[in-house]
Amino acid sequence: MNKQRVAIFIDGSNLYHNLRRYSIKTTFEEMIKKIETKREITGIFYYTALLDKSIDEERYNEHKRFLDKIKKISNFHVVLCNLRKVVLEDGSFDFAIKGDDVYLATDLIKGAYEDLYDIAIIVSGDADFIPAIKLVQKNGKKVINAFFPKSSSYLLRNCCDGSINLKKALS
């Protein structure tokens, strides 16, 4: 029998903030080896946005170098989404990545219907993916949720065919 094919879908903001929260230092190569060891990886999709160059050119350049480096990983695709500047009440501002969930859900469904994978691994904690996951499962695909405690929806994990606790796997 042929090896099962896996596609990995990574919510970049979720991953970044949780690695910081738990003070976990890792590389994408190490993380991928921890969450997938026995199946053929057909694609890794990382959803993020470029930082605002006008705010901090050094951080922008550092982030761009990071993205250029991870693009060299086999079958790795960086999907750039929109970065929205949000002005806070005190006049300071924050940034939010917009469109990443829609891109991830669309690629998840597209991959299922185009038969690009047998199993999808979603690195996120967002329950908003449940309708897309159910559609993919209805199309005969399995979905595994790779998550961090405290930022993961129980409903998301419960609707998946399996789960991986990334805090345990990467610590």
N, C-alpha and C positions, 0 to 999 in steps of 0.2 A: 504494500500500500504506500502511496505517496505521502510525504511529510505534510502535515497540516500547515496551512499558510496563515500567517498572522500579520495584521496591520495594527500599528500603535498610534493612538491619537492623544496628543499631549496638550492640555490646557496650560500654556506657558506661564501665565500669571499665577495660576493655582500652584503649579510646581515651584516656581521661584519663591513665592511667599511662604510656602510650607518648608522648603529647604532652609530658609532663613529662620523661621519660627523654631524649628527643631535643631538648628545649628548643624545641619548635615552637609558635609562637603563631599561631593561626588562628581563624576563626569557622566556625560550621556552614555558613553560606552559601558561604564560600570553599571549604571542604572539599568540599561537594556539587558545586560547579562544577568542581572538579578531577577528581572521580571519575565524574561523569555530565554529559555535555554535549549529547548528540544525541537522547536518548530522553525520553519523557514519564514523569515521576516520579509514581507513583500513591500512594506512601506512604513515609514515613521513620519508622522505629520506633527509639526510643532507650530502652534498658533500663538502669535505675539504681535507687537507693534514696535516700530522704531521709536526710540526716545526722541524728545523734542530737542533738536540741535541748537535752537536759539536760547534754550534755558541753560544747558550745560554741555558744551561742545565736547569736553573730555569724556564725560559719561556716554554721550552719543557715540563717539568714535570707539570707545571700549566695547559698547554693546554691538556695534556694527562688526567689529573684529570677531567677537564671540559668535555672532550669527554666521559670518563667513567661514569660521572654523567648523561649526557643527554641520554646515551644508556639505562638508567633505565626507561625512559619515555615510557609508553605503546605504542607499535607499532613503536618505533623510531629506525631508522637504520642509522648508520654513515657509509658513503661510502668514504673510503680513496683513494685519488688520489695521483698523483706524485707531489713532490715539486721540482722545478727546480731553481737552483742558477743562477742568471744573474749578470755577472760582468759589472759594469757601466764604462763609459769613465774615470772617475776620480779614478778608481781602487777600489772604494767601491762596494758593491754588494746589490742586492735586490733579492727577491724570487717571483716566480710565480707558482700558482697551475696549473698543466697541466692535461688535461683529464676530468676535472669536467663537462664541457659542454657535452662531448660525453657520459659520464656515465649517466648524468641526462636525456638527450634526449633518450638514449637507454632504461632506466628504464621507462620513460614516455610512449614510444611506446609499450614496453613489457607489461606493466600494462594494457594498452588499449586492446591489443590483447588477453591477458589472462583474461580479464574481471575482473580485481582486483578493479576497481573503476568506478563510473559514472561521477565524476567530478574530475579534477586535478587542484590543485592550485600550480602555479609556482611562487616561491619567487625569482625573478631575474628581471633584466632590459635588458637582452641581446636579441637582435633581431635574433641572430643565432638560437634560438629555433623555429622560425616561421615554417620551413618545418616540424619539428617533430609535432608541434601543429596542423598543417593542416592535417597531416596523422591521428592523434588521433581523430580529429573532424570528418574526413571522416569515421572513425570507430564508429561514434555515441556518442562520449564522449564530454563533455563540458570542457572548460579550462578557468580558472580565473587567471589573473596575479595580484599578490600582489607585489607592486612596491614602490620605493622611488622616489620622484620628482628629477629631475636633473641627475639621473643615470639610467633612464628608456627610452627605445625606444618607441616612439609613435607608430611605426609600430607593435611592439610586443603587446602593449595594444589594438591596433585597430584590430588585428587578433583574439584576445581572445573573449570569450563570456561574459566576465565581468572583472572588475578590482577592486582592493582594494588599496587605498592609505595608505601605512603603516605609513607614517609620521603622518597622521591624526589619524589613528587607534590606534597608540601606544603612542601618545603625551597626 
